[in-house]
Amino acid sequence: MSDQYLICTACGTQHPHTSRSTLKTCFICDDPRQFVPPSGQSFTTLSELRSSTSPKYKNEFHPYQYSSPEAKFKAARSGSDSDSNPEPTIEDLQKAELISITTTPKFGIGQRAILVRLPSGKNLLWDCVAYLDDDTIHKIKQLGGVDAMVISHPHFYTTHLEWAEALGNVPVYLAADDKKWRARLDEGVQREVTETETVIRDKEGRDLGVRAVKLGGHFPGSMVLHIPHSGRLLTADTIFTTPSGLSNWEVNALGEPRSRPEDTNSYSFMWSIPNMIPLSAEEIARMWGVLKKYEFKSTHGLILGQDIEDVDVKKRVLESVKIQLRMMGVREHEIFDEEI
């Protein structure tokens, strides 16, 4: 029956309704952080998405592999970074620590879920996409399954209960602060994140070695995921990766070394990303106050390709905080004296 539940085509939220005559709006899209597209509010179902032939939806798996700025420059000039790369094999995916899962063609917001493969042999799923089919579950099981899910904030709750059930009723960690934005409730699998730092455990209670860190900001309970053993920070849009952050400032047009221009940010701190409403200066500073205790060498944002790997990445977060506060007119703040 749940594959007949209505899904908002704008944000991907699954609502526990089957009648289009009773569900006329999406409360997630009616929130000022989100929007309804010019074409208007509409709904679909997992059943309809799975049976659609035009377009034909599928989930794609993308292993993360670090590439240096110099290598990216050379690949772009040689044409080897084109979209013609073959689909990765299971063997390719098994070599990766992080595997992005995206839906093509784009559905809803267009975010990625990230399968985190841990040294213990356990796997964790960070965030969620709305589309789910048998092929996706089969491939995940080939990679060892999923032992727990953590979802950064309500925009990505989507069909998380469908995923949890298909993956063996695994626990799903969600911020208690954001409970009112859950369209579906299930105390059997939903775990309430109430602390600033939460140990993520499988359904047998075993520590998976990763931590959900509640920063707030975008939503009261917005989270990032800290992976201590590899120094990775999965940020979704709790900390939004900017185009400037992804820019290749290391080389010029001739491939010669250059330096990053001053006052170019790498991240922004937003209450609403699509409606471009920033957070307050005090909220941004408070978020940094929580985050600064964690060490990390890379960040991985909500969209495929929003990956920054840099020994100075934590410094770049602090620099971005300072840049945004200055551009908001803040002239004096204790955060300006902080250094990494």
TORBA-6339 format. One line per 3 residues: number of its first residue (from 0); for each residue z, x, y of C-alpha. Coordinates in steps of 0.2 Angstrom, whole numbers. Layout:
BEGIN
NUM) Z:X:Y ~ ...
//
This chain:
BEGIN
0) 0:0:0 ~ 4:14:12 ~ -14:20:13
3) -17:3:21 ~ -5:7:35 ~ -13:8:52
6) -16:25:60 ~ -19:28:78 ~ -36:36:81
9) -30:45:97 ~ -14:53:91 ~ -14:51:72
12) 3:42:71 ~ 4:31:55 ~ 13:14:58
15) 21:3:45 ~ 9:-11:49 ~ -7:-17:40
18) -12:-31:51 ~ -23:-26:67 ~ -18:-43:74
21) 0:-38:75 ~ -1:-20:80 ~ -11:-19:96
24) -4:-3:104 ~ 3:14:99 ~ 20:18:106
27) 17:36:105 ~ 1:35:116 ~ 10:24:128
30) 22:37:131 ~ 18:46:148 ~ 16:63:138
33) 1:56:129 ~ -14:45:133 ~ -26:32:127
36) -45:37:127 ~ -57:29:139 ~ -64:20:123
39) -48:11:122 ~ -34:9:108 ~ -40:8:90
42) -33:10:73 ~ -39:15:56 ~ -31:19:39
45) -30:33:26 ~ -40:22:15 ~ -54:20:28
48) -54:39:32 ~ -55:44:14 ~ -70:32:11
51) -79:36:27 ~ -96:44:24 ~ -101:45:43
54) -92:55:47 ~ -85:62:31 ~ -68:69:33
57) -61:84:24 ~ -47:97:27 ~ -51:115:28
60) -40:130:24 ~ -40:145:35 ~ -31:161:30
63) -24:170:45 ~ -28:189:46 ~ -24:200:61
66) -39:207:70 ~ -37:220:84 ~ -45:217:101
69) -57:231:98 ~ -62:223:81 ~ -65:206:89
72) -76:214:103 ~ -87:223:90 ~ -88:208:79
75) -94:197:94 ~ -107:210:98 ~ -113:211:80
78) -113:192:77 ~ -101:194:62 ~ -89:182:70
81) -100:167:68 ~ -96:151:59 ~ -107:155:44
84) -93:164:35 ~ -91:157:17 ~ -77:146:13
87) -62:156:7 ~ -58:156:-11 ~ -40:152:-19
90) -39:171:-21 ~ -43:174:-3 ~ -29:161:2
93) -16:168:-10 ~ -17:185:0 ~ -12:177:16
96) 5:173:23 ~ -1:159:35 ~ -14:147:30
99) -20:134:43 ~ -25:117:38 ~ -37:108:49
102) -47:92:48 ~ -65:92:51 ~ -73:83:60
105) -58:83:72 ~ -47:68:70 ~ -33:63:82
108) -26:77:93 ~ -34:90:82 ~ -19:101:78
111) -17:112:63 ~ -4:112:50 ~ 2:129:44
114) 6:133:26 ~ 19:147:26 ~ 19:157:10
117) 36:166:8 ~ 40:182:-2 ~ 51:172:-14
120) 36:162:-20 ~ 41:147:-10 ~ 30:138:2
123) 34:129:18 ~ 23:117:28 ~ 24:118:47
126) 18:103:56 ~ 6:90:49 ~ -11:83:51
129) -15:64:48 ~ -29:66:35 ~ -23:68:17
132) -34:67:1 ~ -33:73:-17 ~ -43:89:-13
135) -30:94:-1 ~ -15:91:-12 ~ -24:100:-27
138) -28:115:-16 ~ -10:116:-10 ~ -3:115:-28
141) -15:129:-33 ~ -6:139:-19 ~ 11:135:-26
144) 15:118:-18 ~ 27:115:-4 ~ 46:116:-5
147) 50:109:13 ~ 41:103:28 ~ 46:106:46
150) 38:96:61 ~ 39:102:78 ~ 39:86:88
153) 33:68:87 ~ 15:70:91 ~ 13:78:74
156) 23:66:64 ~ 7:58:59 ~ 7:54:40
159) 21:66:35 ~ 29:53:23 ~ 12:52:14
162) 12:71:13 ~ 30:72:7 ~ 28:60:-7
165) 12:68:-13 ~ 20:85:-13 ~ 35:79:-24
168) 46:71:-11 ~ 50:87:-2 ~ 62:87:12
171) 55:85:30 ~ 65:92:44 ~ 64:82:60
174) 74:84:76 ~ 87:70:77 ~ 85:70:96
177) 67:63:93 ~ 72:49:80 ~ 66:35:92
180) 48:42:91 ~ 47:40:72 ~ 36:26:67
183) 42:26:49 ~ 59:30:42 ~ 64:37:25
186) 82:44:23 ~ 77:50:6 ~ 66:64:13
189) 69:65:31 ~ 82:78:36 ~ 90:77:53
192) 90:93:64 ~ 105:92:75 ~ 109:110:79
195) 100:123:89 ~ 96:134:74 ~ 94:126:57
198) 92:134:40 ~ 78:127:31 ~ 81:123:12
201) 71:116:-2 ~ 77:99:-10 ~ 88:109:-22
204) 97:116:-7 ~ 90:134:-8 ~ 88:144:8
207) 70:147:11 ~ 73:161:23 ~ 66:153:39
210) 74:145:53 ~ 70:130:64 ~ 75:133:82
213) 76:118:94 ~ 70:123:111 ~ 67:106:118
216) 56:104:134 ~ 40:95:128 ~ 52:83:119
219) 71:84:118 ~ 70:90:101 ~ 54:101:101
222) 56:115:89 ~ 48:132:85 ~ 49:140:67
225) 56:158:66 ~ 51:168:51 ~ 62:183:52
228) 56:194:38 ~ 38:195:46 ~ 43:193:64
231) 32:177:67 ~ 36:162:78 ~ 26:146:75
234) 26:137:92 ~ 15:122:91 ~ 15:116:109
237) 34:119:112 ~ 27:135:120 ~ 9:132:124
240) -3:146:121 ~ -15:148:136 ~ -33:154:137
243) -27:169:147 ~ -15:173:133 ~ -29:174:120
246) -40:184:132 ~ -47:201:127 ~ -41:212:141
249) -40:228:131 ~ -58:232:133 ~ -72:229:147
252) -90:224:144 ~ -94:241:138 ~ -80:242:126
255) -70:254:136 ~ -51:253:137 ~ -44:243:152
258) -27:235:156 ~ -22:217:158 ~ -23:210:176
261) -6:207:184 ~ 1:190:184 ~ -10:183:170
264) 1:172:159 ~ 0:170:140 ~ 10:154:138
267) 14:138:148 ~ 29:127:147 ~ 24:109:149
270) 32:91:147 ~ 14:84:145 ~ 0:96:140
273) -15:83:141 ~ -8:76:157 ~ -4:93:164
276) 14:89:169 ~ 25:105:169 ~ 43:106:164
279) 56:109:177 ~ 61:127:182 ~ 79:125:175
282) 72:118:158 ~ 60:132:156 ~ 74:145:160
285) 86:136:147 ~ 72:137:134 ~ 71:155:136
288) 90:157:135 ~ 89:150:118 ~ 73:159:112
291) 78:177:119 ~ 90:180:104 ~ 76:180:92
294) 64:195:88 ~ 46:191:84 ~ 29:201:85
297) 17:186:84 ~ 15:168:90 ~ 5:154:82
300) 1:139:92 ~ -5:121:88 ~ -23:124:88
303) -33:135:75 ~ -36:152:84 ~ -20:151:95
306) -13:167:87 ~ -6:181:97 ~ 0:197:88
309) 6:210:100 ~ 22:222:99 ~ 25:216:117
312) 23:197:113 ~ 41:193:117 ~ 39:202:134
315) 24:191:137 ~ 34:175:134 ~ 47:181:147
318) 33:186:159 ~ 25:169:157 ~ 42:161:161
321) 43:171:177 ~ 25:168:182 ~ 27:149:180
324) 43:148:190 ~ 36:158:204 ~ 21:147:205
327) 33:132:206 ~ 40:139:221 ~ 56:147:214
330) 60:162:224 ~ 77:166:218 ~ 83:165:200
333) 93:176:188 ~ 79:176:175 ~ 69:186:187
336) 81:201:183 ~ 79:200:165 ~ 69:213:155
339) 64:216:137
//
